Every structure is written in structure tokens, then in C-alpha cells.
């Protein structure tokens, strides 16, 4: 027996859609599959599958002075060049085991 399907229509900012779909394309995941995955995770978690808290004191470009911004960027570049970072797969593994 065929599974019943349903259509989901939504409106989203163009740039958000473009950036997300660019990432999905690089991952080889169709948009519909990503949305289906999200819905399944909502079911599995009995709620939104990530924290919906507001971070405190997260700097943004608008709140940083030019010297503060320049320091943050140069420090990030330095860390990347020195290998002071984590492999993305390691980060996801740490997040998975930290539950």
C-alpha cells in the first residue's frame, strides 16, 4: 500500500533559502528530504530537536568596535592557520555523545 503524502507550503527569506539550499546541494540532500528529516526529528524528540534559548552576550558585528572586530577575525585566522580547531566530524561526535 502506498504511503499518503502531504504538501507543506511556506515563505522564507530569499537569502536564508539560498544559503540553506546551497549547503543541502553540497551535501546531496534534496530540500524535501531535509524538511522530512526535520519533521521526523521533531517527532523523535517530542519537540524541537535543538535548544531555543537566547544566548547571552554574543558579540555581533554591529556591537563590536573596529579594533574588537579586527582582533576577533585575526585571532580566528591565526587559530585556523595553527590548526587550533576541531574537525567537523569530531565536533558532531562530541555533540552526539554529550546528550
C-alpha positions, 0 to 999 in steps of 0.5 A, a space after each residue: 500500500 502506498 504511503 499518503 503524502 502531504 504538501 507543506 507550503 511556506 515563505 522564507 527569506 530569499 537569502 536564508 533559502 539560498 544559503 540553506 539550499 546551497 549547503 543541502 546541494 553540497 551535501 546531496 540532500 534534496 530540500 524535501 528530504 531535509 524538511 522530512 528529516 526535520 519533521 521526523 526529528 521533531 517527532 523523535 524528540 517530542 519537540 524541537 530537536 535543538 535548544 531555543 534559548 537566547 544566548 547571552 552576550 554574543 558579540 555581533 558585528 554591529 556591537 563590536 568596535 573596529 579594533 574588537 572586530 579586527 582582533 576577533 577575525 585575526 585571532 580566528 585566522 591565526 587559530 585556523 592557520 595553527 590548526 587550533 580547531 576541531 574537525 567537523 566530524 569530531 565536533 558532531 561526535 562530541 555533540 552526539 555523545 554529550 546528550 
